[in-house]
Amino acid sequence: MFKKILLIITMLYAAAAFAAVDVNKATAAELDGIKGIGPSLSTKILEERKNGNFKDWSDLIARVSGVGEKSAAKFSGEGLTVNGKKFSAAAVAKADAKSAAKKPESDKAKKSSKADKSDQASAPVTPVAQPPAATPAVTDSATKK
């Protein structure tokens, strides 16, 4: 009987050690407990969280410098979640494509016009040849004097 109780306690302790840490609810100490997240990164996460909770992994990656897809996959493997969800590269790619599709056409046009201007700025300027100036016609009355 004692062995069963000890086994149950050990299992509960192991489960608690690998419990998921949600980035929207975690304290600095809990974030620091994730392998790969140190005090500076946990501070960045907490500071950015003041601007609003993270919607998903792509939101976390976009808002926190120092977190990319590779590190997000690593943190997720260590137990970090965003709104209870583990990292999925496919889900991030899908969210990025969805947000790119939502951007209005005017933003895309602005970007292309900026690109056109930068192309024009780097293109060499060639002078355009001007036609020779027309000479005034000489009339008979001017020559008769």
Buried (B, 14 or more C-beta within 10 A) or exposed (E): EEEEEEEEEEEEEEEEEEEEBBBBEBEEEBBBBBEEBEEEBBEBBBEBBEEEBBBBBBBBBBBBEEBEBEBBBBBBEBBBBBBEEBBBEEBBEEBEEEEEEEEEEEEEEEEEEEEEEEEEEEEEEEEEEEEEEEEEEEEEEEEEE
